[in-house]
């Protein structure tokens, strides 16, 4: 199963926590949002490994997706790293990891296809 990974923004810690609580009540089976205080490959690999094993995803494939993102998106990574530093200590960098088929179906349903 192919996966996708993307950095999506910076969020205050409490806002991210509350959002995660809402998602727990209405879980989306193919997507997970990760929040980290650091913008490093290692922190996101650790997060993806934890999430993937909990969801029954292929851990190696999900981790490879994160590594490929990191290798191919240096400008985006630098941008979000700077935004995180500018935001201060009470914020997290938020990333999304998802089953590509699930995410595609979600976007298509939003567009009415």
C-alpha positions, -999 to +999 in steps of 0.1 A: +000+000+000+016+033-010+017+062+015+021+099+013+038+123+038+037+161+039+045+189+063+012+208+067+018+236+092+027+249+126+002+246+154+000+256+191+005+225+212-030+228+228-047+233+195-030+202+181-039+182+213-076+192+210-077+184+173-062+150+180-089+144+206-116+152+181-100+128+155-100+101+182-138+104+184-142+102+146-112+083+134-101+084+098-088+050+090-062+060+065-046+093+078-027+104+108-014+138+119+019+140+137+032+169+158+068+174+167+088+201+184+117+196+161+119+196+123+142+166+118+141+135+098+147+114+129+118+128+149+093+121+121+107+087+114+101+078+151+066+092+149+057+073+117+071+041+131+049+043+161+018+053+141+023+027+114+027-002+138-005+009+157-025+011+125-012-021+109+005-002+081+037-014+065+062+003+087+091+001+063+071+015+034+058+044+055+093+052+068+106+051+032+079+076+022+092+100+049+128+096+038+119+102+001+100+133+011+130+145+031+153+139+002+131+156-024+117+186-006+146+206+010+130+240+003+097+230+020+115+215+049+136+246+054+105+268+051+086+249+078+117+247+100+119+285+099+082+289+106+085+265+136+114+285+150+096+318+145+065+305+162+083+297+195+084+269+221+047+264+225+042+252+190+046+220+170+053+212+134+024+192+120+028+165+093+004+142+077+010+106+068-017+087+050-026+058+029-024+073-006-056+056-018-076+067+012-064+103+009-072+104-029-107+090-022-112+116+005-102+145-018-123+132-047-153+129-025-148+165-014-147+176-050-178+156-058-163+131-082 
